[in-house]
C-alpha cells in the first residue's frame, strides 16, 4: 500500500510538472500569437499609410514591423524600396537580398534584386538572380533576353549561345536568334558552326528566298564568290524581280570590279516597278554621294538615272523631291526645279513641302496670281498649315486686294494652336494690324498689334508701326515711345525707326531730343521719303532753324508730297499742326 502511495505520488508530481510545462508553452504561444498579430497590424497599417501618400509614417511603421518579425521577407522588400529612394544603396541591396533569401520562390523579389544588381553594374550577381528567376518560370523570354545581354557584358560567348538556345525553346527558331548565334560564332572563330546555323535557317524556311540571298551574302563575305553567285542566280530563276538578290549581285560585281554589269543591274532596279520605293531612294542617294566625291562631278549621269527611276507611275513624290534637292545642290535653274515640284504635286496633291518650296521660288518672281493659285488648293489639302494662309494673304496684300488679304489672314488665325510658330503667328497679326489701319479701323488694328506682340514681343516692324500710328493720333505716347525705343535699340541705323522715334518725341514736345534722332535718320539714309523730310522740317522749325525747315519742306514737296498743310507751312514759313 505504501508502494502504491509512492507510485501515486510520483504520477502526481509528473502530472504537475507536465501541467507547469504546458502552461509555460501556452504562455509562449500566446506571446508569439500576440506578436504576430501586432506585426500584421503594423505592416498592414504601413501599407495603408503608403497608399495614402504618408511615406514617413509608413517607413516608421515598417521599421517597427521589422522589429516585431525580423524573418518576414515582405517587410525587407518594402523597406528596401525606401532605401532606394533615400539613395542608401548598401541598405537597399542588403534588404532586397534578405527578402529574396527568405522567400526564394518569390519571383518579384528575385526580379527586383536582379534589377538592383544591374543598376549597380554588378553583372555577375545579376546573372545569378535572373537565372534563379528563370528556373522558377522557364517560359519568360524577357528574362532570357536580359540574361543574353548580361552574358554579353561578360563576353561569355558559350552562355550567350546557351541562352539563345533556351530562347529558341520558348519562341521557336527565328531569323533574329539565328543571326545572333551566327554573330557570336563569328566572334568565337567558329566558322563551321556559323555556316551550319545559317544553313539550318535556310533549310527550315525553304520558301523564303530572302534567307537564300542571305546565305549567298555570307558566302560572298567569306570568299566563296562562285557559290554566292550561284545562290543569287538560283533565287532569280524563281523570282526574276527579287530586288534583294539583284542588290547582292551588284555587291558581287562590285567586288570583282565589273562596273558595267553593276550599272546594268542598277538601271534594272531603278526601272522595275517591283523594286521597293525605299530601295530606289537608297540607290539614288548612293549614286549622288558617289558623284559628289569626284572633284568635278558631272550631273548628267545622275539626272539620267533619276529619269529612269521616274519612267513609270509614281506611288508617292519621294523620288521627285529627292531630284529637286539634288538639282538645288547642283544649282540648276529655278524654273527647272519648279517643274519638278509641280510634278510632285501632281503625284501627291497634299505634299505640303513641294507646294511650300514652289511658292517660295515663285514669290521671288513677284507672280502673285500664281502664288494665290497654288495656295488655294494647298489650304484645302493642308488646312492647318499656316504658311499657306500667310503666302496667300501676303500675295493678295501685294496686289492691294486688302479685303481678300484680311479674310485670308483671319482664316489663318483660326488655325493658331499653342505650339504654332510664334514668328508666323506674330506676322499674321502684324499684317492684319497694317490692313485694319489702312481701312481706318484703328481700334481693331491696335488689338491686332497687341496680339502680335504677345506672340513675339520683339517684332520690330510691328513695334514701329504700332508706335507710329499711336503718335499720329497723338495718343498713348508713353507706350508709343517705349515700343519705338526697342526698335532703335535693335536697329540703330534704320532711318524709318529713327524717324518714328523722333516724331514721337516731337509729339511730346521734346524738340531738341527729336532733332538728335531725325538727324541720325538723315545720316543713315540718303533716300528719305517725303513724310520723313516733312517731319525733319517740322522738327527744325520747332527748334528755331527755319532755314533748314524750309529746305526739308521744299524737298518733301518736290518728292511728291501734295499735303495742303505742307504747302501752307512753306507759304507762311512756320510750323502748322495738322
DOKOL-227023 format. One line per 2 residues: number of its first residue (from 1); their letters; for each residue x, y, z of C-alpha. Coordinates in nm, 3 decimals. Example, Ala and Ser with C-alpha at 12.3 -4.5 7.8 and 13.67 -1.06 7.14 Angstrom:
1) as) 1.230,-0.450,0.780 | 1.367,-0.106,0.714
% end
This chain:
1) xx) 0.000,0.000,0.000 | 0.290,0.223,0.074
3) xx) 0.428,0.147,-0.269 | 0.101,0.236,-0.415
5) xx) 0.109,0.562,-0.232 | 0.458,0.631,-0.355
7) xx) 0.355,0.545,-0.712 | 0.054,0.762,-0.686
9) xx) 0.265,1.047,-0.556 | 0.513,1.005,-0.843
11) xx) 0.238,1.020,-1.102 | 0.104,1.327,-0.930
13) xx) 0.441,1.502,-0.950 | 0.474,1.414,-1.319
15) xx) 0.128,1.544,-1.384 | 0.200,1.869,-1.202
17) xx) 0.528,1.909,-1.393 | 0.353,1.848,-1.725
19) xx) 0.087,2.099,-1.640 | 0.352,2.352,-1.544
21) xx) 0.538,2.295,-1.870 | 0.216,2.311,-2.069
23) xx) 0.130,2.638,-1.902 | 0.468,2.780,-1.999
25) xx) 0.425,2.666,-2.360 | 0.083,2.817,-2.375
27) xx) 0.223,3.144,-2.245 | 0.499,3.146,-2.508
29) xx) 0.245,3.058,-2.777 | 0.020,3.338,-2.659
31) xx) 0.312,3.583,-2.669 | 0.405,3.472,-3.018
33) xx) 0.046,3.496,-3.133 | 0.019,3.846,-2.989
35) xx) 0.349,3.942,-3.154 | 0.235,3.807,-3.492
37) xx) -0.095,3.992,-3.463 | 0.092,4.310,-3.375
39) xx) 0.326,4.259,-3.674 | 0.034,4.209,-3.910
41) xx) -0.133,4.522,-3.777 | 0.175,4.742,-3.815
43) xx) 0.267,4.601,-4.156 | -0.082,4.643,-4.298
45) xx) -0.112,4.990,-4.146 | 0.222,5.080,-4.309
47) xx) 0.086,4.975,-4.647 | -0.230,5.177,-4.586
49) xx) -0.030,5.488,-4.497 | 0.188,5.431,-4.802
51) xx) -0.117,5.421,-5.029 | -0.236,5.746,-4.871
53) xx) 0.098,5.910,-4.951 | 0.212,5.933,-4.588
55) xx) 0.554,5.790,-4.661 | 0.732,5.899,-4.343
57) xx) 0.467,5.734,-4.125 | 0.472,5.424,-4.346
59) xx) 0.851,5.397,-4.316 | 0.838,5.419,-3.934
61) xx) 0.561,5.157,-3.917 | 0.759,4.923,-4.143
63) xx) 1.066,4.952,-3.924 | 0.857,4.868,-3.617
65) xx) 0.701,4.572,-3.801 | 1.054,4.455,-3.884
67) xx) 1.146,4.466,-3.514 | 0.841,4.255,-3.433
69) xx) 0.909,3.995,-3.702 | 1.268,4.009,-3.838
71) xx) 1.210,3.697,-4.051 | 0.930,3.842,-4.263
73) xx) 1.055,3.879,-4.625 | 0.781,4.122,-4.724
75) xx) 0.891,4.384,-4.472 | 1.250,4.367,-4.600
77) xx) 1.121,4.410,-4.955 | 0.912,4.715,-4.866
79) xx) 1.190,4.879,-4.664 | 1.440,4.819,-4.947
81) xx) 1.229,5.036,-5.175 | 1.255,5.324,-4.926
83) xx) 1.632,5.286,-4.905 | 1.649,5.304,-5.285
85) xx) 1.463,5.637,-5.273 | 1.694,5.752,-4.993
87) xx) 1.998,5.670,-5.212 | 2.120,5.428,-4.947
89) xx) 2.245,5.167,-5.193 | 2.409,4.945,-4.934
91) xx) 2.095,4.901,-4.720 | 1.872,4.872,-5.028
93) xx) 2.089,4.588,-5.153 | 2.106,4.417,-4.814
95) xx) 1.729,4.427,-4.769 | 1.646,4.310,-5.123
97) xx) 1.893,4.025,-5.077 | 1.736,3.934,-4.744
99) xx) 1.384,3.934,-4.889 | 1.497,3.711,-5.176
101) xx) 1.681,3.469,-4.946 | 1.387,3.439,-4.704
103) xx) 1.144,3.370,-4.988 | 1.347,3.230,-5.280
105) xx) 1.034,3.123,-5.468 | 0.901,3.479,-5.489
107) xx) 0.969,3.591,-5.847 | 0.901,3.957,-5.767
109) xx) 1.179,3.960,-5.506 | 1.423,3.789,-5.738
111) xx) 1.343,4.021,-6.027 | 1.378,4.333,-5.814
113) xx) 1.709,4.208,-5.680 | 1.829,4.143,-6.035
115) xx) 1.726,4.494,-6.141 | 1.918,4.640,-5.846
117) xx) 2.232,4.446,-5.937 | 2.206,4.573,-6.294
119) xx) 2.163,4.930,-6.170 | 2.474,4.885,-5.955
121) xx) 2.656,4.725,-6.251 | 2.709,4.406,-6.050
123) xx) 2.650,4.186,-6.354 | 2.775,3.853,-6.211
125) xx) 2.523,3.870,-5.925 | 2.255,3.997,-6.164
127) xx) 2.312,3.686,-6.373 | 2.263,3.464,-6.067
129) xx) 1.941,3.645,-5.972 | 1.794,3.619,-6.321
131) xx) 1.898,3.256,-6.356 | 1.708,3.183,-6.032
133) xx) 1.415,3.375,-6.174 | 1.431,3.178,-6.499
135) xx) 1.446,2.844,-6.314 | 1.114,2.928,-6.146
137) xx) 0.943,3.010,-6.478 | 1.107,2.882,-6.797
139) xx) 0.857,3.050,-7.028 | 0.976,3.405,-6.964
141) xx) 1.153,3.513,-7.280 | 1.206,3.862,-7.134
143) xx) 1.426,3.713,-6.861 | 1.626,3.521,-7.121
145) xx) 1.671,3.840,-7.324 | 1.815,4.009,-7.016
147) xx) 2.040,3.713,-6.944 | 2.164,3.725,-7.302
149) xx) 2.264,4.088,-7.259 | 2.423,4.021,-6.920
151) xx) 2.632,3.732,-7.051 | 2.727,3.958,-7.340
153) xx) 2.856,4.219,-7.096 | 3.088,3.950,-6.960
155) xx) 3.188,3.825,-7.310 | 3.069,3.482,-7.203
157) xx) 3.000,3.355,-7.555 | 2.917,2.999,-7.453
159) xx) 2.646,3.112,-7.214 | 2.516,3.358,-7.473
161) xx) 2.470,3.063,-7.711 | 2.311,2.859,-7.433
163) xx) 2.071,3.143,-7.355 | 1.975,3.178,-7.722
165) xx) 1.908,2.805,-7.741 | 1.680,2.833,-7.438
167) xx) 1.510,3.128,-7.608 | 1.453,2.912,-7.916
169) xx) 1.277,2.659,-7.695 | 1.036,2.931,-7.582
171) xx) 0.989,3.128,-7.906 | 1.093,2.882,-8.174
173) xx) 1.361,2.937,-8.439 | 1.359,3.281,-8.596
175) xx) 1.586,3.499,-8.802 | 1.697,3.726,-8.518
177) xx) 1.806,3.439,-8.294 | 1.988,3.265,-8.580
179) xx) 2.166,3.586,-8.678 | 2.265,3.650,-8.318
181) xx) 2.408,3.299,-8.289 | 2.595,3.345,-8.614
183) xx) 2.745,3.671,-8.489 | 2.864,3.502,-8.169
185) xx) 3.009,3.209,-8.359 | 3.194,3.460,-8.577
187) xx) 3.339,3.626,-8.267 | 3.437,3.284,-8.137
189) xx) 3.602,3.199,-8.469 | 3.363,2.907,-8.516
191) xx) 3.308,2.945,-8.892 | 3.167,2.595,-8.932
193) xx) 2.905,2.649,-8.663 | 2.823,2.986,-8.817
195) xx) 2.773,2.818,-9.152 | 2.563,2.538,-9.002
197) xx) 2.340,2.786,-8.821 | 2.268,2.981,-9.140
199) xx) 2.210,2.664,-9.340 | 1.966,2.540,-9.079
201) xx) 1.777,2.869,-9.104 | 1.759,2.839,-9.484
203) xx) 1.657,2.473,-9.470 | 1.382,2.546,-9.217
205) xx) 1.236,2.816,-9.447 | 1.263,2.665,-9.796
207) xx) 1.009,2.905,-9.947 | 1.170,3.221,-9.813
209) xx) 1.403,3.342,-10.087 | 1.543,3.618,-9.868
211) xx) 1.716,3.363,-9.645 | 1.878,3.211,-9.952
213) xx) 2.002,3.555,-10.054 | 2.136,3.596,-9.701
215) xx) 2.319,3.265,-9.740 | 2.472,3.393,-10.063
217) xx) 2.583,3.712,-9.889 | 2.755,3.509,-9.618
219) xx) 2.935,3.302,-9.880 | 3.046,3.619,-10.061
221) xx) 3.176,3.776,-9.739 | 3.372,3.460,-9.667
223) xx) 3.542,3.448,-10.004 | 3.322,3.184,-10.170
225) xx) 3.230,3.402,-10.465 | 3.122,3.136,-10.714
227) xx) 2.895,2.965,-10.462 | 2.748,3.303,-10.369
229) xx) 2.680,3.389,-10.733 | 2.507,3.055,-10.782
231) xx) 2.277,3.123,-10.486 | 2.178,3.459,-10.638
233) xx) 2.115,3.303,-10.978 | 1.900,3.030,-10.818
235) xx) 1.687,3.294,-10.645 | 1.647,3.499,-10.963
237) xx) 1.538,3.190,-11.156 | 1.244,3.158,-10.919
239) xx) 1.183,3.533,-10.885 | 1.341,3.742,-11.164
241) xx) 1.240,4.070,-10.992 | 1.382,3.986,-10.649
243) xx) 1.545,4.316,-10.556 | 1.747,4.172,-10.267
245) xx) 1.911,3.921,-10.498 | 1.985,4.193,-10.753
247) xx) 2.135,4.418,-10.486 | 2.355,4.131,-10.376
249) xx) 2.453,4.071,-10.739 | 2.560,4.437,-10.753
251) xx) 2.782,4.376,-10.449 | 2.927,4.070,-10.619
253) xx) 3.013,4.252,-10.942 | 3.147,4.550,-10.747
255) xx) 3.365,4.301,-10.561 | 3.516,4.166,-10.881
257) xx) 3.540,4.512,-11.042 | 3.280,4.464,-11.317
259) xx) 3.139,4.820,-11.320 | 2.949,4.769,-11.646
261) xx) 2.735,4.491,-11.502 | 2.683,4.697,-11.184
263) xx) 2.539,4.982,-11.393 | 2.315,4.740,-11.583
265) xx) 2.169,4.594,-11.262 | 2.132,4.942,-11.112
267) xx) 1.926,5.052,-11.411 | 1.712,4.739,-11.390
269) xx) 1.640,4.803,-11.022 | 1.551,5.168,-11.076
271) xx) 1.331,5.090,-11.374 | 1.142,4.795,-11.225
273) xx) 0.802,4.861,-11.068 | 0.872,4.561,-10.841
275) xx) 1.163,4.737,-10.670 | 1.058,4.888,-10.337
277) xx) 1.049,5.268,-10.329 | 1.285,5.279,-10.031
279) xx) 1.537,5.071,-10.224 | 1.523,5.307,-10.521
281) xx) 1.569,5.607,-10.292 | 1.871,5.450,-10.123
283) xx) 2.029,5.359,-10.458 | 1.985,5.714,-10.585
285) xx) 2.136,5.856,-10.266 | 2.435,5.629,-10.311
287) xx) 2.472,5.747,-10.672 | 2.458,6.111,-10.559
289) xx) 2.713,6.052,-10.282 | 2.947,5.872,-10.521
291) xx) 2.909,6.152,-10.775 | 2.984,6.422,-10.519
293) xx) 3.310,6.253,-10.424 | 3.451,6.339,-10.768
295) xx) 3.649,6.661,-10.789 | 3.442,6.775,-11.087
297) xx) 3.115,6.581,-11.054 | 2.906,6.555,-11.370
299) xx) 2.535,6.565,-11.301 | 2.440,6.418,-11.640
301) xx) 2.451,6.052,-11.530 | 2.273,6.122,-11.203
303) xx) 1.995,6.311,-11.382 | 1.967,6.025,-11.634
305) xx) 1.920,5.774,-11.351 | 1.651,5.993,-11.198
307) xx) 1.472,5.986,-11.532 | 1.499,5.606,-11.536
309) xx) 1.353,5.582,-11.186 | 1.067,5.815,-11.283
311) xx) 0.961,5.641,-11.604 | 0.658,5.460,-11.461
313) xx) 0.372,5.581,-11.241 | 0.491,5.701,-10.901
315) xx) 0.330,5.584,-10.578 | 0.447,5.899,-10.399
317) xx) 0.656,6.210,-10.461 | 0.968,6.099,-10.271
319) xx) 1.192,6.044,-10.574 | 1.078,6.372,-10.729
321) xx) 1.156,6.559,-10.408 | 1.500,6.394,-10.394
323) xx) 1.558,6.502,-10.755 | 1.461,6.860,-10.670
325) xx) 1.701,6.856,-10.373 | 1.981,6.731,-10.599
327) xx) 1.904,6.999,-10.857 | 1.926,7.265,-10.585
329) xx) 2.261,7.116,-10.480 | 2.382,7.139,-10.840
331) xx) 2.246,7.494,-10.868 | 2.009,7.416,-11.156
333) xx) 1.778,7.695,-11.282 | 1.481,7.754,-11.055
335) xx) 1.240,7.725,-11.345 | 1.355,7.364,-11.397
337) xx) 1.332,7.289,-11.025 | 0.982,7.436,-11.015
339) xx) 0.871,7.193,-11.287 | 0.984,6.905,-11.064
341) xx) 0.784,7.048,-10.772 | 0.482,7.075,-10.999
343) xx) 0.522,6.708,-11.097 | 0.549,6.617,-10.729
345) xx) 0.221,6.798,-10.660 | 0.052,6.615,-10.946
347) xx) 0.159,6.281,-10.796 | 0.088,6.384,-10.437
349) xx) -0.151,6.682,-10.419 | -0.125,6.707,-10.039
351) xx) 0.255,6.730,-10.042 | 0.299,7.049,-9.842
353) xx) 0.679,7.052,-9.878 | 0.657,7.064,-10.257
355) xx) 0.394,7.339,-10.253 | 0.582,7.549,-9.997
357) xx) 0.909,7.521,-10.191 | 0.733,7.608,-10.518
359) xx) 0.563,7.910,-10.361 | 0.890,8.043,-10.221
361) xx) 1.057,8.018,-10.563 | 0.766,8.186,-10.741
363) xx) 0.746,8.460,-10.476 | 1.084,8.587,-10.592
365) xx) 0.936,8.642,-10.940 | 0.651,8.852,-10.792
367) xx) 0.395,8.643,-10.981 | 0.138,8.688,-10.704
369) xx) -0.151,8.548,-10.907 | 0.036,8.219,-10.940
371) xx) 0.118,8.219,-10.569 | -0.252,8.256,-10.490
373) xx) -0.341,7.981,-10.739 | -0.101,7.739,-10.566
375) xx) -0.206,7.839,-10.214 | -0.580,7.786,-10.258
377) xx) -0.568,7.408,-10.312 | -0.282,7.385,-10.060
379) xx) -0.513,7.525,-9.793 | -0.779,7.271,-9.887
381) xx) -0.535,6.980,-9.860 | -0.350,7.116,-9.555
383) xx) -0.596,7.342,-9.369 | -0.380,7.351,-9.055
385) xx) -0.064,7.464,-9.237 | -0.043,7.834,-9.156
387) xx) 0.232,7.911,-9.410 | -0.015,7.878,-9.697
389) xx) -0.252,8.134,-9.545 | 0.047,8.361,-9.492
391) xx) 0.167,8.345,-9.853 | -0.182,8.377,-9.998
393) xx) -0.264,8.673,-9.773 | 0.068,8.842,-9.850
395) xx) 0.016,8.790,-10.224 | -0.329,8.946,-10.200
397) xx) -0.184,9.230,-9.993 | 0.084,9.293,-10.258
399) xx) -0.193,9.308,-10.519 | -0.367,9.570,-10.298
401) xx) -0.666,9.339,-10.255 | -0.673,9.418,-9.884
403) xx) -1.022,9.284,-9.818 | -0.929,8.942,-9.956
405) xx) -0.597,8.954,-9.769 | -0.772,9.037,-9.441
407) xx) -1.015,8.748,-9.491 | -0.727,8.506,-9.561
409) xx) -0.537,8.617,-9.252 | -0.850,8.582,-9.039
411) xx) -0.884,8.221,-9.158 | -0.518,8.163,-9.083
413) xx) -0.554,8.300,-8.732 | -0.828,8.042,-8.682
415) xx) -0.564,7.770,-8.719 | -0.344,7.900,-8.437
417) xx) -0.252,7.640,-8.174 | -0.040,7.671,-7.858
419) xx) 0.256,7.516,-8.041 | 0.223,7.728,-8.356
421) xx) 0.534,7.903,-8.486 | 0.548,8.237,-8.297
423) xx) 0.718,8.414,-8.589 | 0.440,8.324,-8.833
425) xx) 0.158,8.397,-8.587 | 0.316,8.731,-8.495
427) xx) 0.347,8.830,-8.861 | -0.017,8.731,-8.921
429) xx) -0.138,8.973,-8.656 | 0.111,9.243,-8.762
431) xx) -0.011,9.241,-9.123 | -0.373,9.235,-9.005
433) xx) -0.292,9.543,-8.798 | -0.147,9.718,-9.104
435) xx) -0.452,9.631,-9.315 | -0.702,9.733,-9.048
437) xx) -0.521,10.064,-9.002 | -0.527,10.123,-9.377
439) xx) -0.904,10.061,-9.368 | -0.938,10.319,-9.088
441) xx) -1.035,10.059,-8.823 | -0.770,10.176,-8.579
443) xx) -0.905,10.017,-8.259 | -0.910,9.676,-8.428
445) xx) -0.565,9.747,-8.570 | -0.424,9.820,-8.225
447) xx) -0.582,9.498,-8.090 | -0.413,9.305,-8.370
449) xx) -0.076,9.463,-8.286 | -0.124,9.372,-7.919
451) xx) -0.187,9.010,-8.020 | 0.118,9.021,-8.244
453) xx) 0.342,9.136,-7.960 | 0.206,8.873,-7.724
455) xx) 0.345,8.607,-7.959 | 0.667,8.791,-8.036
457) xx) 0.748,9.095,-7.818 | 1.049,9.187,-8.036
459) xx) 0.868,9.208,-8.371 | 1.034,9.537,-8.470
461) xx) 0.817,9.606,-8.775 | 0.500,9.575,-8.566
463) xx) 0.650,9.778,-8.280 | 0.741,10.058,-8.521
465) xx) 0.406,10.070,-8.700 | 0.206,10.045,-8.378
467) xx) 0.412,10.322,-8.219 | 0.390,10.546,-8.525
469) xx) 0.015,10.511,-8.565 | -0.032,10.596,-8.195
471) xx) 0.186,10.905,-8.241 | -0.012,11.015,-8.547
473) xx) -0.325,11.003,-8.334 | -0.130,11.174,-8.055
475) xx) -0.249,10.914,-7.802 | -0.078,10.684,-7.552
477) xx) 0.257,10.845,-7.636 | 0.437,10.689,-7.340
479) xx) 0.356,10.341,-7.469 | 0.446,10.452,-7.821
481) xx) 0.785,10.583,-7.706 | 0.865,10.258,-7.519
483) xx) 0.783,10.047,-7.824 | 0.972,10.273,-8.064
485) xx) 1.279,10.280,-7.839 | 1.300,9.900,-7.862
487) xx) 1.322,9.927,-8.241 | 1.610,10.175,-8.248
489) xx) 1.797,9.968,-7.989 | 1.756,9.666,-8.217
491) xx) 1.839,9.854,-8.541 | 2.016,10.182,-8.456
493) xx) 2.071,10.278,-8.821 | 1.721,10.210,-8.951
495) xx) 1.604,10.550,-9.077 | 1.236,10.455,-9.059
497) xx) 1.263,10.351,-8.694 | 1.467,10.662,-8.611
499) xx) 1.205,10.886,-8.779 | 0.925,10.723,-8.581
501) xx) 1.110,10.775,-8.253 | 1.193,11.135,-8.344
503) xx) 0.829,11.203,-8.432 | 0.703,11.059,-8.101
505) xx) 0.946,11.285,-7.914 | 0.820,11.575,-8.127
507) xx) 0.462,11.495,-8.029 | 0.574,11.502,-7.667
509) xx) 0.722,11.849,-7.733 | 1.074,11.717,-7.668
511) xx) 1.203,11.901,-7.974 | 1.577,11.902,-7.904
513) xx) 1.578,11.525,-7.845 | 1.367,11.477,-8.158
515) xx) 1.631,11.674,-8.354 | 1.906,11.432,-8.246
517) xx) 1.721,11.129,-8.380 | 1.592,11.288,-8.703
519) xx) 1.949,11.388,-8.786 | 2.058,11.026,-8.725
521) xx) 1.786,10.919,-8.968 | 1.911,11.170,-9.228
523) xx) 2.269,11.046,-9.190 | 2.159,10.681,-9.219
525) xx) 1.961,10.716,-9.543 | 2.012,10.949,-9.837
527) xx) 1.680,10.849,-9.996 | 1.434,10.958,-9.728
529) xx) 1.064,10.958,-9.802 | 0.864,11.278,-9.835
531) xx) 0.696,11.216,-9.498 | 1.033,11.182,-9.319
533) xx) 1.156,11.503,-9.485 | 0.843,11.688,-9.375
535) xx) 0.900,11.559,-9.019 | 1.258,11.686,-9.037
537) xx) 1.131,12.028,-9.145 | 0.877,12.036,-8.861
539) xx) 1.144,11.947,-8.604 | 1.388,12.208,-8.735
541) xx) 1.109,12.467,-8.730 | 1.031,12.396,-8.367
543) xx) 1.400,12.411,-8.271 | 1.441,12.754,-8.434
545) xx) 1.624,12.658,-8.756 | 1.372,12.788,-9.013
547) xx) 1.624,12.780,-9.299 | 1.667,12.404,-9.267
549) xx) 1.297,12.362,-9.204 | 1.211,12.529,-9.534
551) xx) 1.478,12.327,-9.714 | 1.332,11.994,-9.598
553) xx) 0.975,12.107,-9.658 | 1.070,12.201,-10.015
555) xx) 1.243,11.863,-10.064 | 0.929,11.688,-9.939
557) xx) 0.711,11.885,-10.181 | 0.941,11.812,-10.475
559) xx) 0.937,11.443,-10.377 | 0.563,11.428,-10.440
561) xx) 0.415,11.521,-10.103 | 0.096,11.704,-10.203
563) xx) -0.019,11.782,-9.848 | -0.209,12.112,-9.827
565) xx) -0.065,12.166,-9.478 | 0.289,12.128,-9.615
567) xx) 0.225,12.396,-9.876 | 0.086,12.624,-9.609
569) xx) 0.397,12.573,-9.394 | 0.618,12.675,-9.686
571) xx) 0.398,12.974,-9.768 | 0.379,13.101,-9.409
573) xx) 0.733,12.991,-9.321 | 0.627,12.838,-8.994
575) xx) 0.516,12.508,-8.845 | 0.142,12.437,-8.863
577) xx) -0.008,12.137,-8.688 | -0.227,11.901,-8.891
% end
